Amino acid sequence: MRFRNIALMFLMLALAMPAMAQEQRASIEGVVKDATGAVMPGVTVEARNEAVGVVVTAVTDANGVYRFPALSSGIWDLTATLSGFNTASQPDVPLTLARSRKST
């Protein structure tokens, strides 16, 4: 009986491990605000990973929210630009698999 319980537990772990390994991406999301704290729609946000040579862009929505839902793990640099405003940057944002990173 004890052997059967151990075998069943081992089988459950073996089946669970592939499911855990399926997540291959991470994400970044945030809100762009001006100096007064007001949200800024229409801002172009760029996420750049120099190590793998990837650059992706998003534009903030009416609530100033931007999302990068499927990024690889690694170190990302964020840059926000909008005509008439200074460019803002946030370098060295670390991402790990299956994690969502909030950034402002």
HELIX and SHEET records of a PDB file:
HELIX    1   1 ARG A    2  ALA A   21  1                                  20    
SHEET    1   A 3 VAL A  65  LEU A  71  0                                        
SHEET    2   A 3 ALA A  26  VAL A  31 -1                                        
SHEET    3   A 3 SER A 100  SER A 103  1                                        
SHEET    1   B 4 VAL A  54  VAL A  59  0                                        
SHEET    2   B 4 THR A  44  ASN A  49 -1                                        
SHEET    3   B 4 GLY A  74  THR A  81 -1                                        
SHEET    4   B 4 ALA A  88  LEU A  95 -1                                        
END                                                                             
